[in-house]
């Protein structure tokens, strides 16, 4: 109990300190890069930063996106930047995956036949599924009777690995009927291949259960939800609730789904465990965006502390927290000319807003590398499908040429904005951790994935 209270005090202080930083640099954090020229974003920066970054080569910017070490730095940054980065080292939850410990992994079907489970699964998703499944296998399974419930399970790639690979009993709920049908088909195909290779598996009965269901997470009915699971898993009606236990899992639940799953975990007595790797923070509802203020069920903030303090994050802040900071850092080191695309996008936005203000910040066609094409070619490709043509006089105007000559300023500005991304993600994660502590749960945050393969790599685990 004392340790939990100590952790809550520490989290509250870190959240408050982080919000002080966010409020000071709000103009930078909330700046859309597409508005760089139109709103003269370079002048948002402190004058000492402007003088400094006018002289710093782009290739030295990766140093800004590493907080845990300064051994290899070549610059003496402005004092305010040095202070910021020192604070980040204290406040930001690490994104580095710890070195693998020599834990014995039990021999299981997955390790014997891993190539079958990996079939038609992309590298990123394969990495996530394997690491998530191993992590689940190391939890005390008696706490939840080896029964896992995956809401929003898609086509069941994770469920198959957990069920056939690690012998969990898995129930999947998915509202897209075509996904449910595909999951069942893939289950059958994988099972056929597994038993062909290893006939001894034919007596195995722990198959995933896939339900075409939409759970009303806005108005949770714990009894109805638990009964749904009992029926799906053929749990006897007479079995006591303390005998039927399960855990909730989510591999990158989007936006408000993650907070809803945490509420479901707390609402169901039979749900003893939850494990979530979250994403899409920009889709979280908040007091200034939700249409359900009366219910107070918005996605951020969750904790009583943050709500009482009326702490909030803008859409722009939550969106930048979803970026792949490690991959961007590598581009700055070796392929920074590709990042000219940010300047191309801002330059074309400057033209579009003048022509058609109603098309401000419209989604343009991507998939083109700025280092390989001229701005004119980029314009032709980008507005395809938007119903407009960028005039040649605007493409080659003196203003456009001047804007494009400043493309490195755009990259530097974007890098400075990205520097705050881990801090903002940490605020969201710590708010969720504090919420769980406030409700009496035991909880922790771990780094589960390689951030280069899967940028949203933190897992929240809780028991009650």
Secondary structure, DSSP 8 states (H G I E B T S, - for coil): -HHHHHHHHHHHHHHHHHHHHHHHTHHHHT--GGGTTTTTGGGGS-HHHHHHHTTS-GGGGGGGG--S--TT------HHHHHHHHHHHHHS---S------------HHHHSHHHHHTT--HHHHHHHHHHHHHHHTS-GGGTTTEEEEES-TT-HHHHIIIIIH--EEEEEES-HHHHHHHHHHHHHHHHHHHHH-GGGGG-----EEEE-----SS--HHHHHHHHHHHTT--TTS-TTT--EEEEEEEEETHHHHHHHHHHHH-TTEEEEEEEEE-GGG---TTT-S-GGGT--SS--SHHHHHTT----HHHHHHTTS-HHHHHHHHHH-GGGGHHHHHHHHHHHHHHHH-GGGTT--------GGGS-HHHHHHHHTTTTT----HHHHTSHHHHHHHHTHHHHHHHHHHHHTTHHHHHHHHHHHHHHHHHHTT-EEEEEE-S-TTT-S--EEEEEE-
